């Protein structure tokens, strides 16, 4: 258990950040699945823009690695470009 006031505050802050990161990460994964199941190109292009932004935000906050973010965006872009 924490012995200092600042350590107790850090524990509280870390828990809040952990919950927020989990929520944002899970939401992004849900949107990625939604994008992968879409078949209409116009809908997919709009979703891609939103998902790319979400992935960038996760990478910026180090929730996911920046290279993983780049790989995901690349694969999703290829998927959307293949749609007819």
C-alpha positions as CSV (number, residue, x, y, z in Angstrom):
1,X,0.0,0.0,0.0
2,X,1.1,3.6,-0.7
3,X,2.9,5.4,2.1
4,X,2.8,8.9,0.7
5,X,0.0,11.2,-0.3
6,X,1.5,11.7,-3.8
7,X,1.7,7.9,-4.2
8,X,-2.0,7.5,-3.3
9,X,-2.8,10.2,-5.8
10,X,-0.7,8.5,-8.5
11,X,-2.6,5.2,-7.8
12,X,-5.9,7.0,-8.3
13,X,-4.8,8.8,-11.5
14,X,-3.3,5.6,-13.0
15,X,-6.6,3.8,-12.4
16,X,-8.6,6.5,-14.1
17,X,-6.2,6.5,-17.1
18,X,-6.3,2.7,-17.3
19,X,-10.1,2.6,-17.5
20,X,-10.1,5.4,-20.1
21,X,-7.4,3.7,-22.2
22,X,-9.3,0.4,-22.1
23,X,-12.5,2.1,-23.2
24,X,-10.9,3.9,-26.1
25,X,-9.0,0.8,-27.2
26,X,-12.1,-1.4,-27.1
27,X,-14.1,1.2,-29.0
28,X,-11.5,1.4,-31.7
29,X,-11.4,-2.4,-32.1
30,X,-15.2,-2.4,-32.4
31,X,-15.0,0.3,-35.2
32,X,-12.3,-1.7,-37.0
33,X,-14.6,-4.8,-37.0
34,X,-17.4,-2.7,-38.3
35,X,-15.2,-1.4,-41.1
36,X,-14.0,-4.9,-42.0
37,X,-17.6,-6.1,-42.4
38,X,-18.7,-3.2,-44.5
39,X,-19.3,-3.8,-48.2
40,X,-20.3,-0.4,-49.5
41,X,-17.2,1.6,-50.6
42,X,-18.6,5.1,-49.7
43,X,-19.5,3.9,-46.2
44,X,-16.1,2.2,-45.8
45,X,-14.2,5.4,-46.8
46,X,-16.1,7.4,-44.3
47,X,-15.4,4.8,-41.6
48,X,-11.8,4.6,-42.6
49,X,-11.3,8.3,-41.9
50,X,-12.8,7.9,-38.4
51,X,-10.9,4.7,-37.6
52,X,-7.6,6.2,-38.7
53,X,-8.1,9.1,-36.4
54,X,-8.9,6.8,-33.5
55,X,-5.8,4.6,-34.2
56,X,-3.6,7.7,-34.4
57,X,-4.9,8.9,-31.0
58,X,-4.2,5.6,-29.4
59,X,-0.6,5.6,-30.8
60,X,-0.1,9.2,-29.7
61,X,-1.0,8.2,-26.1
62,X,1.1,5.0,-26.3
63,X,-1.9,2.8,-25.7
64,X,-0.7,0.9,-28.8
65,X,2.7,1.0,-30.5
66,X,3.1,3.4,-33.3
67,X,4.3,0.7,-35.7
68,X,1.2,-1.4,-34.9
69,X,-0.9,1.7,-35.6
70,X,0.8,2.2,-39.0
71,X,0.3,-1.5,-39.9
72,X,-3.4,-1.4,-39.0
73,X,-4.0,1.8,-41.0
74,X,-2.2,0.3,-44.0
75,X,-4.1,-2.9,-43.9
76,X,-7.4,-1.2,-43.5
77,X,-6.6,1.2,-46.4
78,X,-5.8,-1.7,-48.6
79,X,-9.0,-3.4,-47.7
80,X,-11.1,-0.3,-48.5
81,X,-9.3,0.3,-51.8
82,X,-10.1,-3.3,-52.9
83,X,-13.8,-2.7,-52.4
84,X,-15.7,-2.2,-55.6
